[in-house]
Amino acid sequence: MKFKTGEELHAESEADRAKARAKYPLPLRSLVEARETPDDSDLVAYKRALNEVRRSPSPELFRQFAEWIQ
């Protein structure tokens, strides 16, 4: 029996997360991807993405939010 390495387990985990995110349409998916950025415990990528939404709100993104919460 061969055990998986940490790198293999990490790659599988990231692939599973990417597959789960794929169900969201863009631009909502890009916000979710920013929230789940690996090795970003301070959520720098997410904060940057949120600030971009605040600067330039996308009507499409807010429509997707509304559909998602229903």
Secondary structure, DSSP 8 states (H G I E B T S, - for coil): -----HHHHHHHHHHHHHHHHTTS-TTHHHHHHHHT-TT-TT-HHHHHHHHHHHHS--HHHHHHHHHHH-
